[in-house]
Amino acid sequence: MNTNRQWLLAKRPHGLVGEENFAYAETPIPEPDEGEVLVRNLYLSFDPTQRGWMEDRESYLPPVALGQPMRAGSVGQVVTSNHAGFEAGDLVQTTGGWQDFVVVSPETSVMGLSKIPAGITPEMMMSVLGVTGLTAYWGLLDLGKPKAGETVLVSGAAGATGSIAGQIAKIKGARVVGIAGGAQKCSWLKDELGFDDVIDYKNEYVAQRIAATCPNKVDVFFDNVGGDILQAALDNINMHARVVLCGGISGYNATEPVPGPNNLMNLVIMRARMEGFIVIDYMNRSGEAIADLLKWIEAGDLKFQVDVQEGFENIPSTLQRLFTGQNLGKQLLKIADPS
């Protein structure tokens, strides 16, 4: 290749993000300076948080600037290295964005630049051992702290993070109920991942089903959705419950401010705690989590699912899959194979 294909953020979305928010461009392949590395992206990660990065507002990361490549996690291969820690041919993980090539300064990149260990596939590194797996691990164990015999409720349970969080709760001896959309996803959670019960929010009345499937109420709620589902969960929390706020995908594409739960006093009455977190605060402890995740995978206690689309031209439409419920597990897109 002698050009760098890119998808740029062309305009900020209002409502559901669409292909009209992006513009295709071609630029020369960049050249790395001293201390930098040129990486060819092979796989891209798609995550609900990308919708927030498109907004012109303060967040835990700066918004993506108009006219710049859309930000995304990636796995790629080093093409040229002017850094002592990397060699041409290395498979690496970074924040490569929606483009074929990216120059990375390992010390200053948003998510750094790390080699993929031998025996670990790109799909594993971008799902169960990547940001989504680490998010599930730290959010559930550090904030949720489930105990054997407790009831853990997970929203967005068929997503990349929710499915891992639910399985970790099972490993810790909890009773796990998942909320997902559609018969296929609910069947996968119960029949393959071992969830104790499931709630189909597309076809069931969630508030009633939480009460029915959690007769001893909810000790830990791992929330990826927010909105009405958060409200229903708060109506069913136990004494000293822990509510872990991981995401709020129900409101990411809203055109009006989403009403907050009107039952927050339940936290006071039940002496419960509700706390949000961002996984980047735990990145210096990744090794701890990955060691446990690998152990559980090897023992057959932890399974993961990846949804891999292909083709550079399909990058914008792949992001939409997250918000229309088309993906099962972690959403990825494959651009190319390693050389």
Secondary structure, 3 states (H helix, E strand, C coil): CCCEEEEEECCCCCCCCCHHHEEEEEECCCCCCCCCEEEEEEEEEECCHHHHHCCCCCCCCCCCCCCCECCCCEEEEEEEECCCCCCCCCEEEECCCCECEEEECCCCCCCCCEECCCCCCHHHHCCCCCHHHHHHHHHHHHHHCCCCCCEEEECCCCEHHHHHHHHHHHHCCCEEEEEECCHHHHHHHHHHCCCCEEEECCCCCHHHHHHHHCCCCEEEEEECCCHHHHHHHHCCEEEEEEEEECCCHHHCCCCCCCCCCCCCHHHHHCCCEEEECCHHHHHHHHHHHHHHHHHHHHCCCCCCCEEEEECHHHHHHHHHHHHHCCCCEEEEEECCCCC
